[in-house]
């Protein structure tokens, strides 16, 4: 067994740079990757909970084969949007301050 951590193959080409400090771009990419994982795990837990409610038991095949209905898709979409709003709240607040809007947010 090795302690070496392997990562996915790097993307080809130059990454866009959004911040003056390239370390901030790396941090931003890491945060977005973690947020993506949190979103996937949230959907997975939701699937497990729904299968348990329906069947009272769950196995891997039940999880892999379960298909959300339209209402569930809408609920999950709203959860993802709330996660994104929470993640970028401070960015939005800084922008509104810079624009002189006295802290009004986009979702008000």
C-alpha positions, 0 to 999 in steps of 0.5 A: 500500500502506498501513501501517494495521493493521485489526482485527476489528469491536469487540464490542458492549456492555460487556466484563466486567471481571475485574481492578481495573486495566482494563489487566490485562483488556486484557492478559488478552484479548490473551494469550487471543487469542494462545493461540488463534492458537497452538492453531490454528497447532499444529493446522495444522502437525499437519495438514501433517505428517500429510498429508506422511506420507500423501502425501509432498507437500502442497498447500493443497487437501490441507490444507483437505480433510483430516479428522482421525480420532477419535484425532487429535481426542483428541491435539489436545484433549490438546495444547490442555489442556496449553497451557491448563495451562501458560498458567494455571500461575502463576494456579493456583499463586497460588490454591493458595498463597492457599488454603494448599494448599502448592502442590498443583496441580489436575492432581496 
